[in-house]
């Protein structure tokens, strides 16, 4: 009897000495968590669109405030994009170790501080520093939202991605509408008098309050309904690692040379840079185009013309939510490129001398921009797994190229407004080339898989 008891004790000790079993994966997200998080992301994207485009209508007012020229003050757009790139790059590393929701809370805090303080600073250098803070915060947020919706909804993410882009478009309408009433209505006022009665405090404060609202919503979700990486998506990435496909990061960048995944990332980065440069530069400099072209519009009128572009931009993105369910992304992309080309031809040749054609060009460009990048992302998402690192890499590649555009346009637009249409033609050419190269890389990958006996059509 004693021997049996001793054997049982030894068996119990051996069991306790065994390594602990692997923790069971977290359960899939509840519908409540998904929908609450989705609503928070949508509000965040409205804030994102507003903050990213907020300096555009106020550029001339800011030029007068800091007693400088367009070339100098337009550097804020380059600072915004370079800092946006730095924010996205750092976020790809930070989000590996910090809860994504907590990172997004910090992003909205940075946006709020930058917008609240901008109308109060008298130094141009401090203004540029605040622009850098705003850019870093926006870049880190964009890096999160790029992959967040795909990660959460996975194969059902298509319409939600379009909703994200639609919410960004809604946000891009806020700056010209909000600032229009506070900008001057004619071009004959003395600049010193304009500087004295500038009313930029009100719109910048309203924008800061909007960012604060997004901040508090994310904070409440973090406290009461915390997000975590869903098990299915985490498993997919883990399987890739087991097969030797190292996840993209700066440290192992060179290991990806020659792989289909790396080629797709490069192609997407080039497309993102050309598109982002074209879209942002157009929206940033449309008011300046109107003020310095022969039609000689006032600040207020130029801001309202900008609403024609942002309004069609928002409407197109709303319609894209439903169109993407019926139309192949490549068809949508080719159509968008054709519309943008048409609008840019009008902008380049005739918009500077005719107010009606200026309105028409802006509206056509806004409609063309609306579904271009979303269609490209939907097409590439079929062949590339979007992780935080991949999303960050695309943002970094895109923003570095796009940061060059304001330097070129800002330095020339006072003398020749056609420079805006010229850089847009360059972007259109890069986007067409990106579409062709991307399709070639995908077809080549399919052929290689077919020859190797592997299953075709999977994502890398």
N, C-alpha and C positions, 0 to 999 in steps of 0.2 A: 504493500500500500504506500509505504514511504517512497519507494523507487518511482512509482507512478506519479506521486506528487512532485518529486524532484524533476522528473521529465517534463511535466506540465510547466513548472516554473522556468526550466531552461528554454522551452519552446516559446514561452511568453517573452523572455529576455531577447531571444533571437528575433522575434517579431518586432519588438521595440527598437532593435538595433538596425532594422532595415531602413533604407533611405526613405524620406517622406514622399508620398505620392504627389504627382503634379496636380496643382490646383485646377479644379474644374473651371472651364471658361465661363465668363460672365454670360448671362442670358441675353438674347437679342433685345434690341430696344423696344420699349413699349410704344404704342401709338401716341400716348400722351407726351412722352419725351421727344419723339420725332417731330410732332407738330409744334410744340412749344419752341424747340430749338430752331425749327424752320422759320417760324414767325420772327424770332430774334435775329436770325441771319438776314431775313428780308428787310427788317428795319435797319440793321447794320449796313446793308447795301445802299439803302436810300441815303443814309448819313455819309457813306463812302462817296457816292456820286456827288453829293452836295459839297463836301469838304474838298474833294479833288479838283473841282471846277470853280471854287469860290473866288479865286483871285482874278479870273478872266474878265468879268464885266467891270471890275474896279481898277484895271491896270492903268488907265489914264489918270484916274483920281490919285492913285498911289504915286504915279510919276510926278504929278504936280506937288503932292505932299512932300516928297523927298527931293524935289528940285533937281531932277535928272532927266535923261532922255529915255526913249522906248528901248533902245539897245541895252541900256544899263538895268532898267527896272525889270525887263523881261527875263533877266537872269534868275528871277525867282522861280520860273518854270523849270529851268535846268536844275536848280538846287532841289526843287520839289521831286523831280524824277530821279536824280542821283541818290538822294536820301531815301526815296521810295525803294530804290534798288538795294540800298544797304539794309533797310528794314526787312525786306523780303529775304535777303541772304542770311541775316542773323536769325530770322524766324525759322528757317529750315533746320537750324541747329537747336534753337531754344525749344521748339515744340516737341523735340524728342524727349526732353526731360521735364518740361513744364506742361501742366494741363492746358489744352488749347483754349478753353473758356477763360482761364485766368489771364492768358496772354492777350486775348481779345479785349478783356476788361481794361488792361493797361493801355491798349491801343486807343480805345475811345476816350480814356482819360487824357492821353497826349493830344488827341484832336481837339478836345474841349478847351484845354489850356491854351493851345496855339491860336484858336479862333477868338477866344475871349480877350486875349492880350493884344492881338494885332492892331486894333485901332488906337491903342493907348501908347504904343512905342513911338518915340520921335527919332530914333536912330535907324538909319537904313541897314546897318550891320545887324542890329538886334532883330529887325524885321526879317532879314534873310535867315537868321538863326531859328526864328519861330517857323519859317517855311521849312527848314530842315527837320524840325521836330514834327511838324505836320506830315511831311513826306515819310519819315521813318514809321510813324504810327499807321499811316495808310498802307504802306508796303507790307508791314507785319500783319495787318488785318487781311489784306488781299491774299496773302500767302495762305492764311487759314481758310478763308471762305472758298478759295478755288477748289480745294480738295474736300472740304467739309461735307458739302451736299452730296457729292458723288459717293463718299465713304458711307454716309448715313442711309441713302436711298438706293445705292448700287444700281442694279439693272433698271430701276424705275426712276432714275435721276433726271432723264431728259427734260421733261416739262419743268421740273424744279430748277434746273440750270437756266432755262429760259426765263423763269420767274426772277431768278437772281439778277440776270442782266436787265430785265425790265425795271426792277427796283432801283438799280444803279441809274438807269435812264431817267426815272422819276426824280431822283436826287439831283441829276445834272440840270433839271429845269428850275430848281429852286433858286440858284444864284441870280440869274438874270431877272426873274420875276420879283425876287425879294429886293434886289438892288435898284431896279429900274426907277422907282419913284424917288430915290435919294441921289440920283446922278443928275448932272446939269442938262438942261434942255436945249442949250444953244452953244455956239462956239465963239461968241464974242466977249464972254466975261473975262475979266482980268484974272490971271493965275493966282495972284496973291489973295484976291477976294475969294476965289474958289477954295483955296487952302484954308481960309479962316472959317468958312461955313460948310466945310465937309461934314456929312452926316453918316459916315461909315460905321459909327458906333452901333447904331440900331441893327442893321442887317448882320453884322458880325456877331453881335450878342445873341440874336435869334438863332443863328447857325450853331453857336456854342451850346445853346439850350437843347437843340436837336441832338447834338453829340452826347450831351449829358443824359438825355432820355435813353439812348441806345446803351450807354454805360450802365445805367441803373437796371435796365432789363436784363442784360447779361449777368450783372451781379446777383440779381434775384434768382436767376436760373442756376448760377454756380452754387448758391447756398441751398436751394430747395430742390433742384432737379438737375444734378450734375451729369454732364455728358461723359461718355467713355467710348473708346474705339470698339465698334461692333465685332463680335467674334468671327463672322464670316470673312470680313475684309482683312482682319488680322491674319486669319488662316491662309488667305490667298497669297499675302506677301511672304508669309513664312515658308510656304511651299516653294516659292521662287528662290528663296535663299538656299533651301536644301538642294536645289538643282544647280547651284553655283552662280545664279544671277545676282550679283552683289547690288544692293540698293544704292541709288544714285546719291553721292555726296561729294564734297570737294576732295576729300582725302583719297577716294578711289576713282576719281574722274577718268584717269588715263586707262583704267581697266575696261572702260566701255568703248574705247575707240574701235571702230569696225563693227560694233554690234548694231542690230536693227534698232534697239531701244535708244542708243545714243544718237543715231542718225535722225530718228523721229524727234528727239528732244531738240536737236540743233535746228531742224527744219521748222519746228513749231516756234522756237525762239526767234528765228529770223522773221517769220510771219508775224509773230506777236509784236516785234519791234517796229516793223514797217506799218502795221495796222495801228498800233498804239500811238506811234509818232504822228501818223496822218490824222487820226481821230482827235487826239488831244490838242495838237497844234492848230487844227481847224477850229475847234471849239474855243481855244485860248485866244486866237488872234482874229476871229470874225469881228468883234467890236473894233479892234484896231484897224482892220481892213476898211471898215465903213468910215472911220474917222479920218484916215489919211488918203483914201482914194478920191478921185474927182467928185464923187457924190457928196463928200464932206458932211457926214452925219454927226449929230451930237452924241455925247456919251449915252444918254438915256435912250435915244432911238436905236443906236447900235446894240444896246443890251436887249431891246425888244426884238430886233432882227435875230439875235442869237436864240431867242425862244422858238423861232420858226424851225431852226435846226434841232434843238433839244426836244421840242414837242413832237416832231416827226420821228425822232430817235426813239422816244418813249412809246409812241403808237406802234412803230414797227416792231419793237421788242415785245409788246403785248401780243400782237398778231403772231409773232414767231412762236409763242407758247403753243399755239394750236397748229400752226403750219408744220412744225417739226414732226408732228405725229403722222402727217400724211405725205410729206415731201422729203426726198433723200437730201442729207446735208450738203452733198456736192452740188446739187441743183440749186439749193438756196444760196450757196456760196458764189457760184457763177453769176446768178441773178444779182446778188448784192454788188459784186465787182462791176457789173455792167451799169448799174444805177449810179454807183460812186463815180465811175468814169464820166458818165453823162453830166452829173452835177459839177464835176471839176472842170470840164470843158467850158461850161457856162461861166463858172467863177473866174477862170483864167482869161477868157477872151472878152466877156461883155459885162460882168457884174460890177466892175469898178466904175462904169459910166451910166448905169441905169439901175435905179432903186428897185424896180419890180423884178428885174433879172437877178439882182443881188438876193432878194427874198427867195426867188425860185431856186437859185443855186444852193442856198443854205438849206432849204426844205428837202431838196433832192439828196443832198449829201447826208443829212440826218437820217433819211429813210434808208439809204444804202448802208450807212454804218450800223444800223440797228441790229441786223442779224448776221453780219459778216463774221465776227469773231466767235459768236455762239455756234454758228454752223461749222466753222473750222474745228472748234473744240469737240463738238458732237461727232464729227467725222473721225478725228484722231483718237477719241476716247474708245472707239471700237478696237484700236490696235495698241493702245498704251495704257498701262495702269497708272492712274494719277495718285501719287502719294504726296505727303508734305514736301519731300525733297524734290520731286519732279515738278510740282506746282511752283515751288520757290525758284527752281532753275529756269523755268519758262519766264517767270516774272523778271528775274535778273537779266536774262538775255534780252528780253523785250525792252525793259526800261533803259538799259545802257545805250541801245541804238536810238530809242526815242528821245533820250536826253540831248542828243545832238541837234535835233530839229529846232528847238527854241533859239539856240545860238545863231543858227543860219537865218531863220525868219526874222528874229528880233533885230538883227543887225542891218537888215535890208528893207524891211517893210515900210519904214518912214519915207524912203526914197522911191521904192517900187513895190506896190502891193501884190504884183503878180507872182512874187516869190512864193507866196502861200500855195498857189495852184501848181507851181513848178515842183516843189518838194512833194506835193500830193501825187503828181504823175510818177515820180520816182518810187513812192510807196506802192502805188498800184502795180507797177512792174515787178517789184519784189514779191508782192502777194500772189500775182499770177505765176511767177517762177516757183514760189513755195508750194502752191497747189500742184504744179506739175511734178516737182521733185518728191513731194510727199506721196503722191500717187505711185510714182515709180518705185520708191523705197518699199511701200506696202506690197506692190505686185511682186517685186523681187524677193521679198521675204516669203511670200506665199509659194513661189516657185521653188525656193530652197527647201522649204518644209516638205513640199510635195516630193521632191527628189530624195529627201532623207527619210521618207516614209512617216513623217510626223503629221499630226493633225493640223490642218490649215485653219487660218482665220482667228487664232487666239491672240490675246493681248500679251505684250512684253513688258 
